[in-house]
Amino acid sequence: MKTQSKTPGVVLLTGALTGIGRATAIAFAREGAKLVVSGRHDDKGRELVAELRGLGAEAEFIKADVRHEDEVKNLVEKTVKRFGRLDIAVNNAGTEGKPGPIVEQTAETYAATFETNVFGVLLSLKHEMRVMQRQKAGSIINVSSTLGQSGAPGASLYVASKHAVEGLTQSAALEGASFGVRVNSVAPGPTDTGMLTRFTGTPEKKAALVGGVPLNRMGTPEELAAAIVFMASPEAAFITGTTLVVDGGKLAR
Amino acid sequence: MNNNNGQKLAGKVAVITGGSRGIGAAITKRLAADGASVAFTYAKGADAAASVVKEIERSGGKAIAIQADAADADAVKAAVEKAAATFGQLDILVNNAGTAIPKPFEETTLEELDRVIDINIRGVFVATQAALKHMHEGGRIIMIGSAVGERVAAPGLVPYAGTKGAVKMFTQALAREIGSRGITVNNVQPGPIDTELNPATGDWATPQKAATALNRYGHVDDIAAMVAFVAGPEASYITGANLTVDGGMNA
């Protein structure tokens, strides 16, 4: 049995309704966290909250689109109102945007990727860190990507947006250090999620991604969730401003 | 520090080089607390080694200490063999033994360079080769590199930083080579950690402390926690990774 002092406390997750976010919510629920899960779809939100409560967790769904500051501000405020504080935030909301070659990119494709992946993370950090600064404690995980550390043809905007997440993470870590807040990123490699299916388009292309992975398989959302829970925990108290790459060795070259 | 961990390493056997003091002792005790049977080497200081064994045994764990200088290839090989023979298998190797001879580059002798290379690289090569003979799918090779293997904040560390940078690429290359066997290879990179060799107080500590974002030294248990995580079943998709635990020094 877990004692009160060992539980993660109050956890806020964006992009919590599918894939890595959903697995992370479930992993935190099993650790005894109080959870606010966020996303854009009411039905999936209600479904996830029911599952989390079934695991014995106190959980709420708050609808929010991270591209809009009023919604992010409301999300963080309601979380604190409901549970009294904010111990851990996982900024997982992200989009594959509209992949394609650079010569075909437009202001619209740029905005479609950067508004969620960069501006959304900035807004999330801003409002989470305001709460955590008052508490003088907190731990934030941004979910980036191995494409935040390398290039990929046909995915320039996604790649650029995830590089930006790494830069935001390091800068936020250097700012947060003075008031007891740690900020790190977790970078998934090819992970078996709906986003990767959309990104690659066909099952064949999805399977081909495994070719460059030394462990010769995709990761599971649960493997990413475990890494996020560890990095957010007091076990990682001396870790800030770093990226934990969970990619089966894809970047090891 | 043994949070929520139960016995994640139950049934596993771990070898830790340089396990009698400092970071190595913390790793040895943590892996034992998580359920692994542990064998560790030490170069000198039989009393410190014996007390680590005693502490683990008192808590119901299994541990043996083996005298072996990390620069002595035959001794390191024999130690790995003894560990595997004693416990019947080998699942986790932690290449923790390391050394630094801090001094200005132009005063550093070739003999001193050789000493640092022998322990920090040659020792890792020998122990890893010996351990891999016994490892199967799910095996774990864990290096203790250094945050200065990627970014250097202070003078006087040229050979040390060079070897720790080598450990980083050793890790990445080996991870790629043996990934298909389901064995992971990772590199934990500590920043300044409070130990006998690098105490958190004194002249040498001031610039290191200032170089961290958290403005403090880390604790040996901070490194042990990361090693335990990456040794465990939950880290099955992490390989070839450089896991920095440095209070934000490299950010």
Interface residues (C-beta under 8 A of the other chain):
Chain A: K2 K6 E31 Q170 A173 L174 A177 G189 V213 P214 L215 N216 G219 T220 E223 L224 A226 A227 F230 S233 P234 E235 A236 A237 F238 I239 T240 G241 T242 L244 V245 V246 D247 G248 G249 L251 A252 R253
Chain B: M1 N3 N4 T171 Q172 A173 A175 R176 E177 I178 G179 S180 G182 T184 G191 A213 L214 N215 G218 H219 D222 A225 M226 F229 E234 A235 S236 Y237 I238 T239 G240 A241 N242 L243 T244 V245 D246 G247 G248 N250 A251
